[in-house]
Amino acid sequence: MWYVIYSDDVENSLPLRKTTRPAHLARIQQLVDQGRVLVAGPCPAIDSEDPGEAGFSGSVVIAEFDSLAEAQTWADTDPYMLAGVYARVTVKPFKKVLP
C-alpha cells in the first residue's frame, strides 16, 4: 500500500539539511530503485522553486510499504529525523486515484 510521509522541519533547518542531504537522498534512492516511490521532495519555505536562504518547511514522500508500521519505522529512522532536521513526521495510508 502507498503511504504519505509528511515531515515538518525545525526552524532554521537549512544548515542541517545541507550536511545530511546525501544520506537522506541515498536512502530514498533505495526505495526508488525498488520501484516503491510515487513522489518525493521538499516543501520550500517561500513561494519559489529555489527558496535560497529561506530554506524548506518540510518534505513529502509517497512510497509503498507493506504496512503502516513499516512506513512509520522507515520515517522515524530517516537521516533528517535522526539529525534533527525534522520536528515531527506524520505517516498516513494513501490511496492513489489520479492520474
N, C-alpha and C positions, 0 to 999 in steps of 0.2 A: 504494500500500500504506500501511497505518497504521504509525506509529512512536510508541513511547512515549519521551518525553524526561523523564528524572528528573534533577533538579538538586539538589545539596546546597549549602546556604548556608554561608558562613563564620560564625564566631562573631560574635555581636552585629551581625547584618546589618540590623537594623530601620532605623537611620538612612539607610543606603544604599538600602534598598528604598523608603523613603518618597520620596526625591528622584528616583529613577529609575523609579518605578512608571508614570507617564503614558506614557513612551516604550515601556516593556515591554508595557503593555496595548494601546497603539496598534498595535504590531507583531503581536500575537496577533489583534487585531481584523481585520487584513487577511486572515488565514487564515480567520477566522470568516465574513467577508463573501464569501469564495470557497467556503464550504461545506466547508472542509477540517479543522475541529476537531471531534473527538468529545467531548472534555472537557479542561478546563484549570483549574488552581487551585493555591493554595499549601497547604503542609502545616504546620499550626500546631505550634509547639514544645511546646505542652502540650495536654492533652485538653479543648479548649474551642473553640467556634465563633469566639470573639473572644479571642485569646491576649494582648491588650494588650501590655504592655512585654516579655513573653516572646518575642514575635515569631514567626518562622517558621523551620523547619528545612530547607525546600526547596520545590520546586514540581514539579508533574506537568503535562505537556502530552501529549495523544494526538492526533496530527494526521496528515493524509495528505500524503505526499511521493512524488515519482517514484522515489526511491532512498534507500538508507541514507546515501550520501554527501551528498545534498541535505539530508536531515534533520539530519545532523551539522553541516554548514556553517551551516544556519539556527540551530541550537542554539548553536554557537560564537560567533555574532555577535549573540546576544540582548543587549539593553541591560544586563540584570542581569549577564550574564557579563562584558561589557566594563567595567562599573563596579566589578567585584569583589564583587558580592553572592554569586555562586556560587563555591564552592571547586572543584567538579567537576560535569561533566554526563555522564550515561550515555544513549546512544541505542540502542534495540533495535527490531527489527521487532516488530509487534504484530498478532496475528490475532484480530479481534473475532468471538466466538462467540455471546455472550448480551448483552443481550436481542436 
